[in-house]
Amino acid sequence: MTKRPKVSSSQGNHNDDYRKRQEAEIQRRFVDLQFKRSELEEQLKIVNEVLFSLGREMEDHFSYDQFYK
């Protein structure tokens, strides 16, 4: 069994502060990415609606052309 080196109180506090800042940064990035994902999902929903509408217009146009030719 190996012994862990003793860490001074100030060094331990520094390590705790570093860990807390690191965790806060990870949490911030996580929330930021969730927000970006929500925005992209909303944009994708709009794109899908437009594509569906365009597809219907193309079908109507094709049917019209077939009917009058």
C-alpha positions as CSV (number, residue, x, y, z in Angstrom):
1,M,0.0,0.0,0.0
2,T,1.4,3.4,-1.0
3,K,0.9,6.5,1.1
4,R,-0.5,9.6,-0.4
5,P,1.7,12.6,-0.1
6,K,0.4,15.1,2.4
7,V,-1.2,18.2,0.9
8,S,-1.1,21.5,2.6
9,S,-4.4,23.2,3.5
10,S,-3.9,26.0,1.0
11,Q,-2.9,23.6,-1.8
12,G,-6.0,21.5,-1.0
13,N,-8.2,24.6,-1.2
14,H,-6.6,25.5,-4.5
15,N,-7.4,22.1,-5.8
16,D,-11.0,22.3,-4.6
17,D,-11.4,25.7,-6.2
18,Y,-9.9,24.4,-9.5
19,R,-12.3,21.4,-9.4
20,K,-15.3,23.6,-8.7
21,R,-14.4,26.0,-11.5
22,Q,-13.9,23.1,-13.9
23,E,-17.3,21.6,-12.9
24,A,-19.0,25.0,-13.3
25,E,-17.4,25.4,-16.8
26,I,-18.6,21.9,-17.8
27,Q,-22.1,22.7,-16.5
28,R,-22.1,26.1,-18.4
29,R,-21.1,24.3,-21.7
30,F,-23.7,21.6,-21.1
31,V,-26.5,24.2,-20.7
32,D,-25.2,26.2,-23.7
33,L,-25.2,23.1,-25.9
34,Q,-28.7,22.2,-24.7
35,F,-29.9,25.7,-25.7
36,K,-28.2,25.4,-29.1
37,R,-29.8,21.9,-29.7
38,S,-33.2,23.4,-29.0
39,E,-32.6,26.2,-31.5
40,L,-31.4,23.7,-34.1
41,E,-34.4,21.4,-33.5
42,E,-36.7,24.4,-34.0
43,Q,-34.9,25.4,-37.2
44,L,-35.1,21.8,-38.5
45,K,-38.8,21.7,-37.8
46,I,-39.3,24.8,-39.9
47,V,-37.1,23.4,-42.7
48,N,-39.1,20.1,-42.7
49,E,-42.4,22.1,-42.9
50,V,-41.1,24.1,-45.8
51,L,-39.8,21.0,-47.6
52,F,-43.2,19.2,-47.1
53,S,-45.0,22.3,-48.5
54,L,-42.7,22.5,-51.4
55,G,-43.1,18.8,-52.1
56,R,-46.9,19.3,-52.2
57,E,-46.5,22.2,-54.6
58,M,-44.3,20.2,-56.9
59,E,-46.9,17.3,-56.9
60,D,-49.7,19.8,-57.6
61,H,-47.7,21.3,-60.5
62,F,-46.8,17.9,-61.9
63,S,-50.5,16.9,-61.7
64,Y,-51.6,20.1,-63.4
65,D,-49.1,19.6,-66.2
66,Q,-50.2,16.0,-66.7
67,F,-53.9,17.1,-66.8
68,Y,-53.5,19.9,-69.3
69,K,-51.1,18.2,-71.7
